[in-house]
């Protein structure tokens, strides 16, 4: 009954809020029963416990093990991309913005490669759409900041004033066209929550 006892102890400690002892129980379970099919889920649970307690460095390390080259057998494609998402969010919480941005690019490339290779997913499109929406934010903010205000110099002649306003209008229109492509790609993932969020941002842009 050791297997059941250790696992139950981990659940009990977690339920009692004794998260550090819960992690030790989970780790003991994996060490004692390395072939058990629950171990992938346990790793995700441990990472989530660290995350819930704002132990971002520890969480990032566990999430990384689930999608790196040395990831254990049995990790599903959806689990791997969930781990990728959470790893990037942990990096952002650690203020490692440049590293997180590179990770987002690598994740999107990995997803494209996987889908082109015939890998099927059930929910990974939600994770990818969330990443795409995060990456679209600077473009969205830049568009919203574009101002069609005309000249700041009240003495500017009419021809130059008209040229400036036209330049601002054209710039805004071109930026909107690019924004439509960016958000269209997010909507095209078929993700529910993040697709709706993209539609909302696009509505704000219009």
C-alpha positions as a Markdown table, in Angstrom:
| # | Residue | x | y | z |
|---|---|---|---|---|
| 1 | Unk | 0.0 | 0.0 | 0.0 |
| 2 | Unk | 3.0 | 2.3 | -0.1 |
| 3 | Unk | 2.1 | 3.8 | -3.5 |
| 4 | Unk | -1.4 | 4.8 | -2.4 |
| 5 | Unk | -0.2 | 6.0 | 1.0 |
| 6 | Unk | 2.5 | 8.3 | -0.4 |
| 7 | Unk | 0.2 | 9.7 | -3.1 |
| 8 | Unk | -2.6 | 10.3 | -0.6 |
| 9 | Unk | -0.2 | 12.0 | 1.8 |
| 10 | Unk | 0.8 | 14.4 | -1.0 |
| 11 | Unk | -2.9 | 15.2 | -1.7 |
| 12 | Unk | -3.6 | 15.6 | 2.0 |
| 13 | Unk | -0.6 | 18.0 | 2.5 |
| 14 | Unk | -1.6 | 20.0 | -0.5 |
| 15 | Unk | -5.2 | 20.3 | 0.7 |
| 16 | Unk | -4.0 | 21.4 | 4.1 |
| 17 | Unk | -1.9 | 24.2 | 2.5 |
| 18 | Unk | 1.4 | 22.5 | 3.5 |
| 19 | Unk | 2.7 | 22.9 | 0.0 |
| 20 | Unk | 6.4 | 22.3 | 0.7 |
| 21 | Unk | 5.7 | 19.0 | 2.4 |
| 22 | Unk | 3.3 | 18.1 | -0.4 |
| 23 | Unk | 6.0 | 18.6 | -3.0 |
| 24 | Unk | 8.4 | 16.4 | -0.9 |
| 25 | Unk | 5.7 | 13.6 | -0.9 |
| 26 | Unk | 5.2 | 14.0 | -4.7 |
| 27 | Unk | 8.9 | 13.8 | -5.3 |
| 28 | Unk | 9.1 | 10.7 | -3.0 |
| 29 | Unk | 6.4 | 9.1 | -5.1 |
| 30 | Unk | 8.2 | 9.8 | -8.4 |
| 31 | Unk | 11.5 | 8.6 | -7.0 |
| 32 | Unk | 10.0 | 5.4 | -5.6 |
| 33 | Unk | 7.7 | 4.6 | -8.6 |
| 34 | Unk | 9.5 | 6.2 | -11.6 |
| 35 | Unk | 7.5 | 4.3 | -14.2 |
| 36 | Unk | 4.1 | 5.3 | -12.8 |
| 37 | Unk | 1.8 | 6.9 | -15.4 |
| 38 | Unk | 0.8 | 9.6 | -13.0 |
| 39 | Unk | 4.3 | 11.1 | -12.9 |
| 40 | Unk | 3.8 | 13.6 | -15.8 |
| 41 | Unk | 0.7 | 15.0 | -14.1 |
| 42 | Unk | 2.6 | 15.1 | -10.8 |
| 43 | Unk | 5.4 | 17.2 | -12.4 |
| 44 | Unk | 2.7 | 19.6 | -13.6 |
| 45 | Unk | 1.1 | 19.7 | -10.2 |
| 46 | Unk | 4.5 | 20.4 | -8.5 |
| 47 | Unk | 5.2 | 23.2 | -11.0 |
| 48 | Unk | 1.7 | 24.7 | -10.4 |
| 49 | Unk | 2.2 | 24.6 | -6.6 |
| 50 | Unk | 5.4 | 26.5 | -7.0 |
| 51 | Unk | 3.6 | 28.9 | -9.3 |
| 52 | Unk | 0.7 | 29.4 | -6.9 |
| 53 | Unk | 3.2 | 30.3 | -4.2 |
| 54 | Unk | 5.2 | 32.7 | -6.4 |
| 55 | Unk | 8.3 | 30.5 | -6.5 |
| 56 | Unk | 8.9 | 31.5 | -10.1 |
| 57 | Unk | 12.4 | 30.1 | -10.4 |
| 58 | Unk | 11.5 | 26.7 | -9.1 |
| 59 | Unk | 8.3 | 26.6 | -11.2 |
| 60 | Unk | 10.2 | 27.6 | -14.4 |
| 61 | Unk | 12.7 | 24.7 | -13.9 |
| 62 | Unk | 10.0 | 22.1 | -13.5 |
| 63 | Unk | 8.0 | 23.4 | -16.5 |
| 64 | Unk | 11.2 | 23.4 | -18.6 |
| 65 | Unk | 11.8 | 19.7 | -18.0 |
| 66 | Unk | 8.5 | 18.9 | -19.7 |
| 67 | Unk | 9.3 | 20.4 | -23.1 |
| 68 | Unk | 13.1 | 20.4 | -23.3 |
| 69 | Unk | 15.1 | 17.9 | -25.3 |
| 70 | Unk | 15.4 | 15.7 | -22.2 |
| 71 | Unk | 11.6 | 15.7 | -21.5 |
| 72 | Unk | 10.4 | 12.3 | -20.1 |
| 73 | Unk | 8.4 | 9.9 | -22.3 |
| 74 | Unk | 4.7 | 10.2 | -22.1 |
| 75 | Unk | 4.4 | 14.0 | -22.2 |
| 76 | Unk | 1.6 | 14.8 | -24.6 |
| 77 | Unk | 1.9 | 17.5 | -27.2 |
| 78 | Unk | -0.7 | 19.6 | -25.4 |
| 79 | Unk | 1.1 | 19.2 | -22.1 |
| 80 | Unk | 4.4 | 20.2 | -23.7 |
| 81 | Unk | 2.9 | 23.4 | -25.0 |
| 82 | Unk | 1.1 | 24.1 | -21.7 |
| 83 | Unk | 4.5 | 23.8 | -20.0 |
| 84 | Unk | 6.0 | 26.1 | -22.7 |
| 85 | Unk | 3.4 | 28.8 | -21.9 |
| 86 | Unk | 3.8 | 28.6 | -18.2 |
| 87 | Unk | 7.6 | 28.6 | -18.5 |
| 88 | Unk | 7.5 | 31.8 | -20.4 |
| 89 | Unk | 5.1 | 33.4 | -17.9 |
| 90 | Unk | 7.4 | 32.4 | -15.1 |
| 91 | Unk | 10.3 | 34.1 | -16.9 |
| 92 | Unk | 8.3 | 37.3 | -17.2 |
| 93 | Unk | 7.5 | 37.1 | -13.5 |
| 94 | Unk | 11.3 | 36.9 | -12.9 |
| 95 | Unk | 11.7 | 40.0 | -15.1 |
| 96 | Unk | 13.7 | 38.1 | -17.7 |
| 97 | Unk | 11.8 | 39.8 | -20.5 |
| 98 | Unk | 14.4 | 39.3 | -23.3 |
| 99 | Unk | 14.7 | 35.6 | -22.5 |
| 100 | Unk | 10.9 | 35.3 | -22.4 |
| 101 | Unk | 10.5 | 37.0 | -25.7 |
| 102 | Unk | 13.0 | 34.6 | -27.3 |
| 103 | Unk | 11.1 | 31.8 | -25.7 |
| 104 | Unk | 7.8 | 33.0 | -27.2 |
| 105 | Unk | 9.4 | 33.1 | -30.7 |
| 106 | Unk | 10.8 | 29.6 | -30.2 |
| 107 | Unk | 7.5 | 28.3 | -29.0 |
| 108 | Unk | 5.6 | 29.7 | -32.0 |
| 109 | Unk | 8.1 | 28.2 | -34.4 |
| 110 | Unk | 7.9 | 24.8 | -32.6 |
| 111 | Unk | 4.1 | 24.9 | -32.9 |
| 112 | Unk | 4.3 | 25.6 | -36.6 |
| 113 | Unk | 6.8 | 22.9 | -37.1 |
| 114 | Unk | 4.7 | 20.4 | -35.1 |
| 115 | Unk | 1.5 | 21.2 | -37.0 |
| 116 | Unk | 3.2 | 21.0 | -40.3 |
| 117 | Unk | 4.6 | 17.7 | -39.3 |
| 118 | Unk | 1.1 | 16.3 | -38.6 |
| 119 | Unk | 1.0 | 16.6 | -34.8 |
| 120 | Unk | -2.5 | 16.8 | -33.6 |
| 121 | Unk | -3.5 | 18.9 | -30.6 |
| 122 | Unk | -6.7 | 19.3 | -28.5 |
| 123 | Unk | -6.1 | 22.5 | -26.6 |
| 124 | Unk | -2.6 | 23.8 | -27.5 |
| 125 | Unk | -4.2 | 26.3 | -29.9 |
| 126 | Unk | -5.4 | 28.2 | -26.8 |
| 127 | Unk | -1.9 | 28.4 | -25.4 |
| 128 | Unk | -0.5 | 29.6 | -28.8 |
| 129 | Unk | -3.2 | 32.2 | -29.2 |
| 130 | Unk | -2.4 | 33.6 | -25.8 |
| 131 | Unk | 1.2 | 33.9 | -26.7 |
| 132 | Unk | 0.3 | 35.5 | -30.0 |
| 133 | Unk | -1.9 | 38.0 | -28.3 |
| 134 | Unk | 0.9 | 38.9 | -25.9 |
| 135 | Unk | 3.3 | 39.5 | -28.8 |
| 136 | Unk | 0.7 | 41.6 | -30.6 |
| 137 | Unk | 0.3 | 44.0 | -27.6 |
| 138 | Unk | 3.2 | 46.4 | -28.6 |
| 139 | Unk | 1.9 | 46.6 | -32.1 |
| 140 | Unk | -1.6 | 47.3 | -30.8 |
| 141 | Unk | -0.3 | 50.0 | -28.4 |
| 142 | Unk | 1.7 | 51.6 | -31.1 |
| 143 | Unk | -1.3 | 51.8 | -33.4 |
| 144 | Unk | -3.5 | 53.3 | -30.7 |
| 145 | Unk | -0.8 | 55.9 | -30.0 |
| 146 | Unk | -0.8 | 57.1 | -33.6 |
| 147 | Unk | -2.4 | 60.5 | -33.6 |
| 148 | Unk | -4.2 | 62.3 | -36.4 |
| 149 | Unk | -3.8 | 65.7 | -34.9 |
| 150 | Unk | -2.6 | 67.8 | -37.7 |
| 151 | Unk | 0.3 | 70.3 | -37.2 |
| 152 | Unk | 1.4 | 71.6 | -33.8 |
| 153 | Unk | 2.4 | 74.9 | -35.5 |
| 154 | Unk | -0.7 | 77.0 | -35.9 |
| 155 | Unk | 1.1 | 79.2 | -38.6 |
| 156 | Unk | 1.8 | 76.3 | -41.0 |
| 157 | Unk | 0.4 | 77.0 | -44.4 |
| 158 | Unk | -2.6 | 75.1 | -45.7 |
| 159 | Unk | -0.7 | 73.0 | -48.2 |
| 160 | Unk | 1.8 | 71.7 | -45.7 |
| 161 | Unk | -1.0 | 71.2 | -43.1 |
| 162 | Unk | -3.0 | 69.1 | -45.6 |
| 163 | Unk | 0.0 | 67.1 | -46.5 |
| 164 | Unk | 0.8 | 66.4 | -42.8 |
| 165 | Unk | -2.8 | 65.3 | -42.1 |
| 166 | Unk | -2.8 | 63.1 | -45.1 |
| 167 | Unk | 0.5 | 61.5 | -44.0 |
| 168 | Unk | -1.0 | 60.8 | -40.6 |
| 169 | Unk | -4.2 | 59.3 | -42.0 |
| 170 | Unk | -2.3 | 57.1 | -44.4 |
| 171 | Unk | 0.1 | 56.0 | -41.6 |
| 172 | Unk | -2.8 | 55.1 | -39.4 |
| 173 | Unk | -4.6 | 53.2 | -42.2 |
| 174 | Unk | -1.5 | 51.2 | -43.1 |
| 175 | Unk | -0.9 | 50.4 | -39.4 |
| 176 | Unk | -4.5 | 49.2 | -39.2 |
| 177 | Unk | -4.1 | 46.9 | -42.2 |
| 178 | Unk | -1.1 | 45.2 | -40.5 |
| 179 | Unk | -3.0 | 45.0 | -37.2 |
| 180 | Unk | -5.8 | 43.2 | -39.0 |
| 181 | Unk | -3.4 | 40.6 | -40.3 |
| 182 | Unk | -1.9 | 40.1 | -36.9 |
| 183 | Unk | -5.2 | 39.7 | -35.1 |
| 184 | Unk | -6.6 | 37.7 | -38.0 |
| 185 | Unk | -3.9 | 35.1 | -37.4 |
| 186 | Unk | -4.8 | 34.9 | -33.7 |
| 187 | Unk | -8.5 | 34.5 | -34.6 |
| 188 | Unk | -7.5 | 31.9 | -37.2 |
| 189 | Unk | -6.1 | 29.6 | -34.5 |
| 190 | Unk | -9.7 | 28.8 | -33.5 |
| 191 | Unk | -9.0 | 29.6 | -29.8 |
| 192 | Unk | -12.1 | 30.6 | -27.9 |
| 193 | Unk | -11.0 | 32.9 | -25.1 |
| 194 | Unk | -8.1 | 34.4 | -26.8 |
| 195 | Unk | -9.8 | 34.7 | -30.2 |
| 196 | Unk | -12.5 | 36.7 | -28.4 |
| 197 | Unk | -9.9 | 38.9 | -26.8 |
| 198 | Unk | -8.3 | 39.5 | -30.2 |
| 199 | Unk | -11.7 | 40.5 | -31.6 |
| 200 | Unk | -12.2 | 42.9 | -28.7 |
| 201 | Unk | -8.8 | 44.6 | -29.3 |
| 202 | Unk | -9.6 | 44.8 | -33.1 |
| 203 | Unk | -12.9 | 46.5 | -32.2 |
| 204 | Unk | -11.0 | 49.0 | -30.1 |
| 205 | Unk | -8.6 | 49.6 | -33.0 |
| 206 | Unk | -11.5 | 50.3 | -35.4 |
